[in-house]
Each structure stands twice: as structure tokens, then as C-alpha cells.
Amino acid sequence: MKSWPQLKAILSEQGTVAVHCKGGSGRTGLAIGLIMHQLGLDKADIIPQVQALRPKALNHPAQLGFFNQFSRFE
């Protein structure tokens, strides 16, 4: 597991990051959505982008609620 500064450095250098969970949609989609938001993308744009690849992602009420309440940090 990497810290946010380490993850951000990898992504800024066009590096590859693997994110996975048992099913590949729920927690994975949430984690990817949070990373995208942290990188500055708008939440309204993130959900359809993630769901285009993982249609079941960001659908569970608890995960969607967490995503909607998440605030960017540095």
C-alpha cells in the first residue's frame, strides 16, 4: 500500500497503479473514483467514466454515499 504522495508521484510520472478487490467493481470502483477526484476531476464526471469500464461500480448506497461525502486533501 502506498501513501497519497507516493501514489500521486507514480501517476504524475505516467506510472501504473493496480487497484483490485474480490469482484473488481465495488471497492475497486470506489478507490479509483476517489483517486480520480483527488487528482482534480469533478465528481459528476467520474461516476460515468468509472461505470463505463465497471458498470456495477459506485452503485452500492454505502459506497456511493462515501464517495459523495469525500473531500479532497493534500
N, CA, C and O atoms as a Tripos MOL2 file, in Angstrom:
@<TRIPOS>MOLECULE
protein
  296   295    74     0     0
PROTEIN
NO_CHARGES

@<TRIPOS>ATOM
      1 N           0.8390   -1.1720    0.0000 N.3       1 MET1
      2 CA          0.0000    0.0000    0.0000 C.3       1 MET1
      3 C           0.8940    1.2490    0.0000 C.2       1 MET1
      4 O           1.8770    1.3260    0.7370 O.2       1 MET1
      5 N           0.5400    2.1890   -0.8170 N.am      2 LYS2
      6 CA          1.3060    3.4270   -0.9330 C.3       2 LYS2
      7 C           0.5580    4.5720   -0.2580 C.2       2 LYS2
      8 O          -0.6670    4.5420   -0.1320 O.2       2 LYS2
      9 N           1.3070    5.5720    0.1700 N.am      3 SER3
     10 CA          0.6920    6.7810    0.7050 C.3       3 SER3
     11 C           0.2440    7.6510   -0.4660 C.2       3 SER3
     12 O           0.6660    7.4300   -1.6000 O.2       3 SER3
     13 N          -0.6010    8.6300   -0.1990 N.am      4 TRP4
     14 CA         -1.0790    9.5000   -1.2680 C.3       4 TRP4
     15 C           0.0660   10.2010   -1.9930 C.2       4 TRP4
     16 O           0.0570   10.2220   -3.2230 O.2       4 TRP4
     17 N           1.0670   10.7850   -1.2910 N.am      5 PRO5
     18 CA          2.1700   11.4220   -2.0270 C.3       5 PRO5
     19 C           2.9090   10.4380   -2.9470 C.2       5 PRO5
     20 O           3.2960   10.8070   -4.0560 O.2       5 PRO5
     21 N           3.1060    9.2090   -2.5030 N.am      6 GLN6
     22 CA          3.7770    8.2160   -3.3410 C.3       6 GLN6
     23 C           2.9190    7.8670   -4.5530 C.2       6 GLN6
     24 O           3.4230    7.7890   -5.6730 O.2       6 GLN6
     25 N           1.6340    7.6610   -4.3280 N.am      7 LEU7
     26 CA          0.7150    7.3280   -5.4140 C.3       7 LEU7
     27 C           0.6390    8.4650   -6.4270 C.2       7 LEU7
     28 O           0.6740    8.2340   -7.6350 O.2       7 LEU7
     29 N           0.5350    9.6900   -5.9260 N.am      8 LYS8
     30 CA          0.4770   10.8560   -6.8060 C.3       8 LYS8
     31 C           1.7490   10.9720   -7.6490 C.2       8 LYS8
     32 O           1.6790   11.3040   -8.8320 O.2       8 LYS8
     33 N           2.9060   10.7020   -7.0490 N.am      9 ALA9
     34 CA          4.1700   10.7630   -7.7820 C.3       9 ALA9
     35 C           4.2070    9.7150   -8.8940 C.2       9 ALA9
     36 O           4.6530    9.9990  -10.0060 O.2       9 ALA9
     37 N           3.7430    8.5200   -8.5970 N.am     10 ILE10
     38 CA          3.7140    7.4580   -9.6090 C.3      10 ILE10
     39 C           2.8270    7.8760  -10.7800 C.2      10 ILE10
     40 O           3.2170    7.7430  -11.9400 O.2      10 ILE10
     41 N           1.6420    8.3760  -10.4720 N.am     11 LEU11
     42 CA          0.6980    8.7670  -11.5210 C.3      11 LEU11
     43 C           1.1970    9.9750  -12.3180 C.2      11 LEU11
     44 O           0.9790   10.0520  -13.5270 O.2      11 LEU11
     45 N           1.8610   10.9090  -11.6510 N.am     12 SER12
     46 CA          2.3550   12.1030  -12.3620 C.3      12 SER12
     47 C           3.4950   11.7470  -13.3230 C.2      12 SER12
     48 O           3.7700   12.4820  -14.2720 O.2      12 SER12
     49 N           4.1460   10.6230  -13.0680 N.am     13 GLU13
     50 CA          5.2230   10.1630  -13.9510 C.3      13 GLU13
     51 C           4.7210    9.1280  -14.9560 C.2      13 GLU13
     52 O           5.5090    8.3850  -15.5400 O.2      13 GLU13
     53 N           3.3980    9.0860  -15.1510 N.am     14 GLN14
     54 CA          2.7630    8.1570  -16.0830 C.3      14 GLN14
     55 C           2.9980    6.6980  -15.6890 C.2      14 GLN14
     56 O           3.0120    5.8090  -16.5410 O.2      14 GLN14
     57 N           3.1810    6.4650  -14.3920 N.am     15 GLY15
     58 CA          3.3760    5.1100  -13.8980 C.3      15 GLY15
     59 C           2.0540    4.3480  -13.8500 C.2      15 GLY15
     60 O           0.9820    4.9100  -14.0750 O.2      15 GLY15
     61 N           2.1560    3.0800  -13.5570 N.am     16 THR16
     62 CA          0.9900    2.2000  -13.4910 C.3      16 THR16
     63 C           0.6910    1.8420  -12.0540 C.2      16 THR16
     64 O           1.5940    1.5420  -11.2730 O.2      16 THR16
     65 N          -0.5840    1.8770  -11.7110 N.am     17 VAL17
     66 CA         -1.0410    1.5130  -10.3780 C.3      17 VAL17
     67 C          -2.1430    0.4740  -10.5340 C.2      17 VAL17
     68 O          -3.0720    0.6640  -11.3190 O.2      17 VAL17
     69 N          -2.0430   -0.6140   -9.7960 N.am     18 ALA18
     70 CA         -3.0750   -1.6510   -9.8280 C.3      18 ALA18
     71 C          -3.9690   -1.4960   -8.6020 C.2      18 ALA18
     72 O          -3.4870   -1.3490   -7.4790 O.2      18 ALA18
     73 N          -5.2760   -1.5310   -8.8380 N.am     19 VAL19
     74 CA         -6.2670   -1.4620   -7.7630 C.3      19 VAL19
     75 C          -7.2290   -2.6100   -7.9900 C.2      19 VAL19
     76 O          -7.7600   -2.7670   -9.0900 O.2      19 VAL19
     77 N          -7.4580   -3.4130   -6.9620 N.am     20 HIS20
     78 CA         -8.3660   -4.5370   -7.1470 C.3      20 HIS20
     79 C          -9.0340   -4.9310   -5.8370 C.2      20 HIS20
     80 O          -8.5350   -4.6430   -4.7490 O.2      20 HIS20
     81 N         -10.1510   -5.5840   -5.9670 N.am     21 CYS21
     82 CA        -10.8550   -6.1870   -4.8450 C.3      21 CYS21
     83 C         -11.3860   -7.5240   -5.3440 C.2      21 CYS21
     84 O         -11.1160   -7.9100   -6.4810 O.2      21 CYS21
     85 N         -12.1160   -8.2160   -4.5300 N.am     22 LYS22
     86 CA        -12.5840   -9.5550   -4.9040 C.3      22 LYS22
     87 C         -13.3810   -9.5620   -6.2060 C.2      22 LYS22
     88 O         -13.1170  -10.3810   -7.0860 O.2      22 LYS22
     89 N         -14.3450   -8.6640   -6.3380 N.am     23 GLY23
     90 CA        -15.1920   -8.6430   -7.5300 C.3      23 GLY23
     91 C         -14.7320   -7.6900   -8.6230 C.2      23 GLY23
     92 O         -15.1410   -7.8210   -9.7770 O.2      23 GLY23
     93 N         -13.8870   -6.7340   -8.2660 N.am     24 GLY24
     94 CA        -13.3650   -5.8040   -9.2560 C.3      24 GLY24
     95 C         -14.2710   -4.6450   -9.6010 C.2      24 GLY24
     96 O         -14.0010   -3.9200  -10.5580 O.2      24 GLY24
     97 N         -15.3390   -4.4500   -8.8490 N.am     25 SER25
     98 CA        -16.2380   -3.3340   -9.1560 C.3      25 SER25
     99 C         -16.4900   -2.4450   -7.9450 C.2      25 SER25
    100 O         -16.2160   -1.2450   -7.9940 O.2      25 SER25
    101 N         -16.9960   -3.0030   -6.8820 N.am     26 GLY26
    102 CA        -17.4090   -2.2050   -5.7300 C.3      26 GLY26
    103 C         -16.3130   -1.3800   -5.1050 C.2      26 GLY26
    104 O         -16.2540   -0.1640   -5.2890 O.2      26 GLY26
    105 N         -15.4470   -2.0380   -4.3680 N.am     27 ARG27
    106 CA        -14.3600   -1.3180   -3.7040 C.3      27 ARG27
    107 C         -13.3510   -0.7840   -4.7060 C.2      27 ARG27
    108 O         -12.7940    0.2970   -4.5160 O.2      27 ARG27
    109 N         -13.1150   -1.5340   -5.7680 N.am     28 THR28
    110 CA        -12.1900   -1.0640   -6.8050 C.3      28 THR28
    111 C         -12.7200    0.2220   -7.4320 C.2      28 THR28
    112 O         -11.9810    1.1980   -7.5650 O.2      28 THR28
    113 N         -13.9820    0.2300   -7.8140 N.am     29 GLY29
    114 CA        -14.5760    1.4230   -8.4160 C.3      29 GLY29
    115 C         -14.5490    2.6080   -7.4770 C.2      29 GLY29
    116 O         -14.3040    3.7390   -7.8970 O.2      29 GLY29
    117 N         -14.8060    2.3460   -6.1910 N.am     30 LEU30
    118 CA        -14.7640    3.4150   -5.1960 C.3      30 LEU30
    119 C         -13.3500    3.9720   -5.0850 C.2      30 LEU30
    120 O         -13.1650    5.1890   -5.0970 O.2      30 LEU30
    121 N         -12.3570    3.1040   -4.9790 N.am     31 ALA31
    122 CA        -10.9730    3.5590   -4.8490 C.3      31 ALA31
    123 C         -10.5390    4.3640   -6.0720 C.2      31 ALA31
    124 O          -9.9130    5.4150   -5.9380 O.2      31 ALA31
    125 N         -10.8690    3.8740   -7.2530 N.am     32 ILE32
    126 CA        -10.4980    4.5930   -8.4750 C.3      32 ILE32
    127 C         -11.2190    5.9440   -8.5400 C.2      32 ILE32
    128 O         -10.6190    6.9530   -8.9090 O.2      32 ILE32
    129 N         -12.4890    5.9590   -8.1840 N.am     33 GLY33
    130 CA        -13.2400    7.2210   -8.1650 C.3      33 GLY33
    131 C         -12.6260    8.2300   -7.2100 C.2      33 GLY33
    132 O         -12.5300    9.4140   -7.5340 O.2      33 GLY33
    133 N         -12.2080    7.7710   -6.0300 N.am     34 LEU34
    134 CA        -11.5870    8.6660   -5.0550 C.3      34 LEU34
    135 C         -10.2450    9.1800   -5.5670 C.2      34 LEU34
    136 O          -9.9140   10.3510   -5.3760 O.2      34 LEU34
    137 N          -9.4830    8.3240   -6.2080 N.am     35 ILE35
    138 CA         -8.1990    8.7530   -6.7780 C.3      35 ILE35
    139 C          -8.4340    9.7910   -7.8700 C.2      35 ILE35
    140 O          -7.7440   10.8090   -7.9180 O.2      35 ILE35
    141 N          -9.3960    9.5410   -8.7380 N.am     36 MET36
    142 CA         -9.7020   10.4950   -9.8090 C.3      36 MET36
    143 C         -10.1230   11.8450   -9.2350 C.2      36 MET36
    144 O          -9.6970   12.8910   -9.7240 O.2      36 MET36
    145 N         -10.9570   11.8190   -8.2010 N.am     37 HIS37
    146 CA        -11.3910   13.0720   -7.5710 C.3      37 HIS37
    147 C         -10.2000   13.7760   -6.9250 C.2      37 HIS37
    148 O         -10.0520   14.9930   -7.0350 O.2      37 HIS37
    149 N          -9.3620   13.0050   -6.2580 N.am     38 GLN38
    150 CA         -8.1830   13.5790   -5.6150 C.3      38 GLN38
    151 C          -7.2580   14.2400   -6.6420 C.2      38 GLN38
    152 O          -6.5640   15.2080   -6.3300 O.2      38 GLN38
    153 N          -7.2530   13.7130   -7.8600 N.am     39 LEU39
    154 CA         -6.4350   14.2930   -8.9310 C.3      39 LEU39
    155 C          -7.0840   15.5150   -9.5740 C.2      39 LEU39
    156 O          -6.5010   16.1350  -10.4630 O.2      39 LEU39
    157 N          -8.2940   15.8610   -9.1240 N.am     40 GLY40
    158 CA         -8.9190   17.0940   -9.5810 C.3      40 GLY40
    159 C         -10.1100   16.9390  -10.5050 C.2      40 GLY40
    160 O         -10.6860   17.9440  -10.9220 O.2      40 GLY40
    161 N         -10.4980   15.7260  -10.8390 N.am     41 LEU41
    162 CA        -11.6620   15.5410  -11.7010 C.3      41 LEU41
    163 C         -12.9460   15.7970  -10.9140 C.2      41 LEU41
    164 O         -13.0040   15.5610   -9.7070 O.2      41 LEU41
    165 N         -13.9520   16.2740  -11.5990 N.am     42 ASP42
    166 CA        -15.2370   16.5800  -10.9910 C.3      42 ASP42
    167 C         -16.0070   15.2920  -10.7100 C.2      42 ASP42
    168 O         -16.0350   14.3850  -11.5410 O.2      42 ASP42
    169 N         -16.6300   15.2170   -9.5380 N.am     43 LYS43
    170 CA        -17.3690   14.0140   -9.1510 C.3      43 LYS43
    171 C         -18.4410   13.6330  -10.1670 C.2      43 LYS43
    172 O         -18.6490   12.4500  -10.4340 O.2      43 LYS43
    173 N         -19.1140   14.6150  -10.7270 N.am     44 ALA44
    174 CA        -20.1820   14.3360  -11.6930 C.3      44 ALA44
    175 C         -19.6370   13.6660  -12.9560 C.2      44 ALA44
    176 O         -20.3590   12.9220  -13.6190 O.2      44 ALA44
    177 N         -18.3960   13.9180  -13.2850 N.am     45 ASP45
    178 CA        -17.7750   13.3010  -14.4600 C.3      45 ASP45
    179 C         -17.1830   11.9260  -14.1470 C.2      45 ASP45
    180 O         -17.0800   11.0710  -15.0260 O.2      45 ASP45
    181 N         -16.8010   11.7270  -12.9040 N.am     46 ILE46
    182 CA        -16.1210   10.4950  -12.5100 C.3      46 ILE46
    183 C         -17.0380    9.2880  -12.5810 C.2      46 ILE46
    184 O         -16.6570    8.2550  -13.1300 O.2      46 ILE46
    185 N         -18.2340    9.4020  -12.0370 N.am     47 ILE47
    186 CA        -19.1320    8.2450  -11.9590 C.3      47 ILE47
    187 C         -19.3820    7.6290  -13.3340 C.2      47 ILE47
    188 O         -19.2010    6.4190  -13.4730 O.2      47 ILE47
    189 N         -19.7860    8.3800  -14.3530 N.am     48 PRO48
    190 CA        -19.9950    7.7380  -15.6530 C.3      48 PRO48
    191 C         -18.7100    7.1730  -16.2720 C.2      48 PRO48
    192 O         -18.7560    6.1700  -16.9850 O.2      48 PRO48
    193 N         -17.5760    7.8070  -16.0050 N.am     49 GLN49
    194 CA        -16.3130    7.2960  -16.5430 C.3      49 GLN49
    195 C         -15.9540    5.9500  -15.9160 C.2      49 GLN49
    196 O         -15.5480    5.0210  -16.6140 O.2      49 GLN49
    197 N         -16.1060    5.8520  -14.6000 N.am     50 VAL50
    198 CA        -15.8130    4.5910  -13.9180 C.3      50 VAL50
    199 C         -16.8180    3.5230  -14.3450 C.2      50 VAL50
    200 O         -16.4380    2.3810  -14.6060 O.2      50 VAL50
    201 N         -18.0980    3.8910  -14.4170 N.am     51 GLN51
    202 CA        -19.1330    2.9200  -14.7750 C.3      51 GLN51
    203 C         -19.0440    2.4780  -16.2350 C.2      51 GLN51
    204 O         -19.5720    1.4230  -16.5860 O.2      51 GLN51
    205 N         -18.3940    3.2560  -17.0840 N.am     52 ALA52
    206 CA        -18.2020    2.8370  -18.4720 C.3      52 ALA52
    207 C         -17.3120    1.5960  -18.5330 C.2      52 ALA52
    208 O         -17.4670    0.7560  -19.4190 O.2      52 ALA52
    209 N         -16.3810    1.4880  -17.5890 N.am     53 LEU53
    210 CA        -15.4900    0.3290  -17.5250 C.3      53 LEU53
    211 C         -16.0110   -0.7520  -16.5770 C.2      53 LEU53
    212 O         -15.8480   -1.9460  -16.8290 O.2      53 LEU53
    213 N         -16.6310   -0.3190  -15.4970 N.am     54 ARG54
    214 CA        -17.1720   -1.2310  -14.4870 C.3      54 ARG54
    215 C         -18.6000   -0.7940  -14.1760 C.2      54 ARG54
    216 O         -18.8160   -0.0070  -13.2550 O.2      54 ARG54
    217 N         -19.5870   -1.2990  -14.9390 N.am     55 PRO55
    218 CA        -20.9700   -0.8310  -14.7830 C.3      55 PRO55
    219 C         -21.5520   -0.9560  -13.3720 C.2      55 PRO55
    220 O         -22.4430   -0.1890  -13.0090 O.2      55 PRO55
    221 N         -21.0670   -1.9030  -12.5790 N.am     56 LYS56
    222 CA        -21.6090   -2.0840  -11.2250 C.3      56 LYS56
    223 C         -20.9110   -1.2010  -10.1900 C.2      56 LYS56
    224 O         -21.3020   -1.1930   -9.0230 O.2      56 LYS56
    225 N         -19.9030   -0.4720  -10.5980 N.am     57 ALA57
    226 CA        -19.1430    0.3690   -9.6690 C.3      57 ALA57
    227 C         -19.9530    1.5950   -9.2550 C.2      57 ALA57
    228 O         -20.7760    2.1100  -10.0120 O.2      57 ALA57
    229 N         -19.6950    2.0350   -8.0480 N.am     58 LEU58
    230 CA        -20.3250    3.2330   -7.4720 C.3      58 LEU58
    231 C         -21.8520    3.1720   -7.5390 C.2      58 LEU58
    232 O         -22.5130    4.1730   -7.8140 O.2      58 LEU58
    233 N         -22.3970    1.9940   -7.2850 N.am     59 ASN59
    234 CA        -23.8450    1.8170   -7.2280 C.3      59 ASN59
    235 C         -24.3370    1.4870   -5.8300 C.2      59 ASN59
    236 O         -25.4750    1.8080   -5.4850 O.2      59 ASN59
    237 N         -23.4970    0.8510   -5.0200 N.am     60 HIS60
    238 CA        -23.9100    0.4650   -3.6700 C.3      60 HIS60
    239 C         -24.1180    1.7400   -2.8510 C.2      60 HIS60
    240 O         -23.2530    2.6160   -2.8460 O.2      60 HIS60
    241 N         -25.2560    1.8520   -2.1570 N.am     61 PRO61
    242 CA        -25.5470    3.0880   -1.4120 C.3      61 PRO61
    243 C         -24.4460    3.5110   -0.4410 C.2      61 PRO61
    244 O         -24.1360    4.6980   -0.3470 O.2      61 PRO61
    245 N         -23.8540    2.5650    0.2780 N.am     62 ALA62
    246 CA        -22.8140    2.9280    1.2460 C.3      62 ALA62
    247 C         -21.5830    3.4740    0.5370 C.2      62 ALA62
    248 O         -21.0020    4.4660    0.9790 O.2      62 ALA62
    249 N         -21.1810    2.8390   -0.5530 N.am     63 GLN63
    250 CA        -20.0040    3.2950   -1.2880 C.3      63 GLN63
    251 C         -20.2690    4.6180   -1.9970 C.2      63 GLN63
    252 O         -19.4170    5.5070   -2.0020 O.2      63 GLN63
    253 N         -21.4290    4.7430   -2.5860 N.am     64 LEU64
    254 CA        -21.7880    5.9930   -3.2550 C.3      64 LEU64
    255 C         -21.8840    7.1350   -2.2470 C.2      64 LEU64
    256 O         -21.4550    8.2540   -2.5290 O.2      64 LEU64
    257 N         -22.4480    6.8530   -1.0720 N.am     65 GLY65
    258 CA        -22.5310    7.8710   -0.0220 C.3      65 GLY65
    259 C         -21.1540    8.3250    0.4310 C.2      65 GLY65
    260 O         -20.9190    9.5190    0.6200 O.2      65 GLY65
    261 N         -20.2360    7.3670    0.6070 N.am     66 PHE66
    262 CA        -18.8680    7.7100    1.0000 C.3      66 PHE66
    263 C         -18.2100    8.5570   -0.0900 C.2      66 PHE66
    264 O         -17.5640    9.5630    0.2040 O.2      66 PHE66
    265 N         -18.3760    8.1480   -1.3380 N.am     67 PHE67
    266 CA        -17.8000    8.8920   -2.4630 C.3      67 PHE67
    267 C         -18.3330   10.3250   -2.4850 C.2      67 PHE67
    268 O         -17.5630   11.2720   -2.6500 O.2      67 PHE67
    269 N         -19.6270   10.4850   -2.3220 N.am     68 ASN68
    270 CA        -20.2290   11.8200   -2.3770 C.3      68 ASN68
    271 C         -19.7950   12.7160   -1.2220 C.2      68 ASN68
    272 O         -19.7870   13.9390   -1.3640 O.2      68 ASN68
    273 N         -19.4350   12.1310   -0.0830 N.am     69 GLN69
    274 CA        -19.0030   12.9210    1.0730 C.3      69 GLN69
    275 C         -17.5010   13.1770    1.0930 C.2      69 GLN69
    276 O         -17.0220   13.9950    1.8790 O.2      69 GLN69
    277 N         -16.7550   12.4860    0.2360 N.am     70 PHE70
    278 CA        -15.3010   12.5870    0.2350 C.3      70 PHE70
    279 C         -14.8580   13.9850   -0.1790 C.2      70 PHE70
    280 O         -15.3660   14.5450   -1.1500 O.2      70 PHE70
    281 N         -13.9170   14.5360    0.5570 N.am     71 SER71
    282 CA        -13.3220   15.8470    0.2340 C.3      71 SER71
    283 C         -11.8650   15.6540   -0.1140 C.2      71 SER71
    284 O         -11.1740   14.8300    0.4860 O.2      71 SER71
    285 N         -11.4090   16.4050   -1.0700 N.am     72 ARG72
    286 CA        -10.0000   16.3100   -1.4850 C.3      72 ARG72
    287 C          -9.0890   16.7410   -0.3320 C.2      72 ARG72
    288 O          -9.4700   17.5570    0.5060 O.2      72 ARG72
    289 N          -7.9100   16.1900   -0.3080 N.am     73 PHE73
    290 CA         -6.8980   16.5500    0.6900 C.3      73 PHE73
    291 C          -5.5490   16.6740    0.0020 C.2      73 PHE73
    292 O          -5.4040   16.2920   -1.1590 O.2      73 PHE73
    293 N          -4.5950   17.1880    0.6880 N.am     74 GLU74
    294 CA         -3.2150   17.2990    0.1540 C.3      74 GLU74
    295 C          -2.2550   16.6310    1.0690 C.2      74 GLU74
    296 O          -1.0540   16.6150    0.8000 O.2      74 GLU74
@<TRIPOS>BOND
     1     1     2 1
     2     2     3 1
     3     3     4 2
     4     3     5 am
     5     5     6 1
     6     6     7 1
     7     7     8 2
     8     7     9 am
     9     9    10 1
    10    10    11 1
    11    11    12 2
    12    11    13 am
    13    13    14 1
    14    14    15 1
    15    15    16 2
    16    15    17 am
    17    17    18 1
    18    18    19 1
    19    19    20 2
    20    19    21 am
    21    21    22 1
    22    22    23 1
    23    23    24 2
    24    23    25 am
    25    25    26 1
    26    26    27 1
    27    27    28 2
    28    27    29 am
    29    29    30 1
    30    30    31 1
    31    31    32 2
    32    31    33 am
    33    33    34 1
    34    34    35 1
    35    35    36 2
    36    35    37 am
    37    37    38 1
    38    38    39 1
    39    39    40 2
    40    39    41 am
    41    41    42 1
    42    42    43 1
    43    43    44 2
    44    43    45 am
    45    45    46 1
    46    46    47 1
    47    47    48 2
    48    47    49 am
    49    49    50 1
    50    50    51 1
    51    51    52 2
    52    51    53 am
    53    53    54 1
    54    54    55 1
    55    55    56 2
    56    55    57 am
    57    57    58 1
    58    58    59 1
    59    59    60 2
    60    59    61 am
    61    61    62 1
    62    62    63 1
    63    63    64 2
    64    63    65 am
    65    65    66 1
    66    66    67 1
    67    67    68 2
    68    67    69 am
    69    69    70 1
    70    70    71 1
    71    71    72 2
    72    71    73 am
    73    73    74 1
    74    74    75 1
    75    75    76 2
    76    75    77 am
    77    77    78 1
    78    78    79 1
    79    79    80 2
    80    79    81 am
    81    81    82 1
    82    82    83 1
    83    83    84 2
    84    83    85 am
    85    85    86 1
    86    86    87 1
    87    87    88 2
    88    87    89 am
    89    89    90 1
    90    90    91 1
    91    91    92 2
    92    91    93 am
    93    93    94 1
    94    94    95 1
    95    95    96 2
    96    95    97 am
    97    97    98 1
    98    98    99 1
    99    99   100 2
   100    99   101 am
   101   101   102 1
   102   102   103 1
   103   103   104 2
   104   103   105 am
   105   105   106 1
   106   106   107 1
   107   107   108 2
   108   107   109 am
   109   109   110 1
   110   110   111 1
   111   111   112 2
   112   111   113 am
   113   113   114 1
   114   114   115 1
   115   115   116 2
   116   115   117 am
   117   117   118 1
   118   118   119 1
   119   119   120 2
   120   119   121 am
   121   121   122 1
   122   122   123 1
   123   123   124 2
   124   123   125 am
   125   125   126 1
   126   126   127 1
   127   127   128 2
   128   127   129 am
   129   129   130 1
   130   130   131 1
   131   131   132 2
   132   131   133 am
   133   133   134 1
   134   134   135 1
   135   135   136 2
   136   135   137 am
   137   137   138 1
   138   138   139 1
   139   139   140 2
   140   139   141 am
   141   141   142 1
   142   142   143 1
   143   143   144 2
   144   143   145 am
   145   145   146 1
   146   146   147 1
   147   147   148 2
   148   147   149 am
   149   149   150 1
   150   150   151 1
   151   151   152 2
   152   151   153 am
   153   153   154 1
   154   154   155 1
   155   155   156 2
   156   155   157 am
   157   157   158 1
   158   158   159 1
   159   159   160 2
   160   159   161 am
   161   161   162 1
   162   162   163 1
   163   163   164 2
   164   163   165 am
   165   165   166 1
   166   166   167 1
   167   167   168 2
   168   167   169 am
   169   169   170 1
   170   170   171 1
   171   171   172 2
   172   171   173 am
   173   173   174 1
   174   174   175 1
   175   175   176 2
   176   175   177 am
   177   177   178 1
   178   178   179 1
   179   179   180 2
   180   179   181 am
   181   181   182 1
   182   182   183 1
   183   183   184 2
   184   183   185 am
   185   185   186 1
   186   186   187 1
   187   187   188 2
   188   187   189 am
   189   189   190 1
   190   190   191 1
   191   191   192 2
   192   191   193 am
   193   193   194 1
   194   194   195 1
   195   195   196 2
   196   195   197 am
   197   197   198 1
   198   198   199 1
   199   199   200 2
   200   199   201 am
   201   201   202 1
   202   202   203 1
   203   203   204 2
   204   203   205 am
   205   205   206 1
   206   206   207 1
   207   207   208 2
   208   207   209 am
   209   209   210 1
   210   210   211 1
   211   211   212 2
   212   211   213 am
   213   213   214 1
   214   214   215 1
   215   215   216 2
   216   215   217 am
   217   217   218 1
   218   218   219 1
   219   219   220 2
   220   219   221 am
   221   221   222 1
   222   222   223 1
   223   223   224 2
   224   223   225 am
   225   225   226 1
   226   226   227 1
   227   227   228 2
   228   227   229 am
   229   229   230 1
   230   230   231 1
   231   231   232 2
   232   231   233 am
   233   233   234 1
   234   234   235 1
   235   235   236 2
   236   235   237 am
   237   237   238 1
   238   238   239 1
   239   239   240 2
   240   239   241 am
   241   241   242 1
   242   242   243 1
   243   243   244 2
   244   243   245 am
   245   245   246 1
   246   246   247 1
   247   247   248 2
   248   247   249 am
   249   249   250 1
   250   250   251 1
   251   251   252 2
   252   251   253 am
   253   253   254 1
   254   254   255 1
   255   255   256 2
   256   255   257 am
   257   257   258 1
   258   258   259 1
   259   259   260 2
   260   259   261 am
   261   261   262 1
   262   262   263 1
   263   263   264 2
   264   263   265 am
   265   265   266 1
   266   266   267 1
   267   267   268 2
   268   267   269 am
   269   269   270 1
   270   270   271 1
   271   271   272 2
   272   271   273 am
   273   273   274 1
   274   274   275 1
   275   275   276 2
   276   275   277 am
   277   277   278 1
   278   278   279 1
   279   279   280 2
   280   279   281 am
   281   281   282 1
   282   282   283 1
   283   283   284 2
   284   283   285 am
   285   285   286 1
   286   286   287 1
   287   287   288 2
   288   287   289 am
   289   289   290 1
   290   290   291 1
   291   291   292 2
   292   291   293 am
   293   293   294 1
   294   294   295 1
   295   295   296 2
@<TRIPOS>SUBSTRUCTURE
     1 MET1         2 RESIDUE 1 A MET
     2 LYS2         6 RESIDUE 1 A LYS
     3 SER3        10 RESIDUE 1 A SER
     4 TRP4        14 RESIDUE 1 A TRP
     5 PRO5        18 RESIDUE 1 A PRO
     6 GLN6        22 RESIDUE 1 A GLN
     7 LEU7        26 RESIDUE 1 A LEU
     8 LYS8        30 RESIDUE 1 A LYS
     9 ALA9        34 RESIDUE 1 A ALA
    10 ILE10       38 RESIDUE 1 A ILE
    11 LEU11       42 RESIDUE 1 A LEU
    12 SER12       46 RESIDUE 1 A SER
    13 GLU13       50 RESIDUE 1 A GLU
    14 GLN14       54 RESIDUE 1 A GLN
    15 GLY15       58 RESIDUE 1 A GLY
    16 THR16       62 RESIDUE 1 A THR
    17 VAL17       66 RESIDUE 1 A VAL
    18 ALA18       70 RESIDUE 1 A ALA
    19 VAL19       74 RESIDUE 1 A VAL
    20 HIS20       78 RESIDUE 1 A HIS
    21 CYS21       82 RESIDUE 1 A CYS
    22 LYS22       86 RESIDUE 1 A LYS
    23 GLY23       90 RESIDUE 1 A GLY
    24 GLY24       94 RESIDUE 1 A GLY
    25 SER25       98 RESIDUE 1 A SER
    26 GLY26      102 RESIDUE 1 A GLY
    27 ARG27      106 RESIDUE 1 A ARG
    28 THR28      110 RESIDUE 1 A THR
    29 GLY29      114 RESIDUE 1 A GLY
    30 LEU30      118 RESIDUE 1 A LEU
    31 ALA31      122 RESIDUE 1 A ALA
    32 ILE32      126 RESIDUE 1 A ILE
    33 GLY33      130 RESIDUE 1 A GLY
    34 LEU34      134 RESIDUE 1 A LEU
    35 ILE35      138 RESIDUE 1 A ILE
    36 MET36      142 RESIDUE 1 A MET
    37 HIS37      146 RESIDUE 1 A HIS
    38 GLN38      150 RESIDUE 1 A GLN
    39 LEU39      154 RESIDUE 1 A LEU
    40 GLY40      158 RESIDUE 1 A GLY
    41 LEU41      162 RESIDUE 1 A LEU
    42 ASP42      166 RESIDUE 1 A ASP
    43 LYS43      170 RESIDUE 1 A LYS
    44 ALA44      174 RESIDUE 1 A ALA
    45 ASP45      178 RESIDUE 1 A ASP
    46 ILE46      182 RESIDUE 1 A ILE
    47 ILE47      186 RESIDUE 1 A ILE
    48 PRO48      190 RESIDUE 1 A PRO
    49 GLN49      194 RESIDUE 1 A GLN
    50 VAL50      198 RESIDUE 1 A VAL
    51 GLN51      202 RESIDUE 1 A GLN
    52 ALA52      206 RESIDUE 1 A ALA
    53 LEU53      210 RESIDUE 1 A LEU
    54 ARG54      214 RESIDUE 1 A ARG
    55 PRO55      218 RESIDUE 1 A PRO
    56 LYS56      222 RESIDUE 1 A LYS
    57 ALA57      226 RESIDUE 1 A ALA
    58 LEU58      230 RESIDUE 1 A LEU
    59 ASN59      234 RESIDUE 1 A ASN
    60 HIS60      238 RESIDUE 1 A HIS
    61 PRO61      242 RESIDUE 1 A PRO
    62 ALA62      246 RESIDUE 1 A ALA
    63 GLN63      250 RESIDUE 1 A GLN
    64 LEU64      254 RESIDUE 1 A LEU
    65 GLY65      258 RESIDUE 1 A GLY
    66 PHE66      262 RESIDUE 1 A PHE
    67 PHE67      266 RESIDUE 1 A PHE
    68 ASN68      270 RESIDUE 1 A ASN
    69 GLN69      274 RESIDUE 1 A GLN
    70 PHE70      278 RESIDUE 1 A PHE
    71 SER71      282 RESIDUE 1 A SER
    72 ARG72      286 RESIDUE 1 A ARG
    73 PHE73      290 RESIDUE 1 A PHE
    74 GLU74      294 RESIDUE 1 A GLU
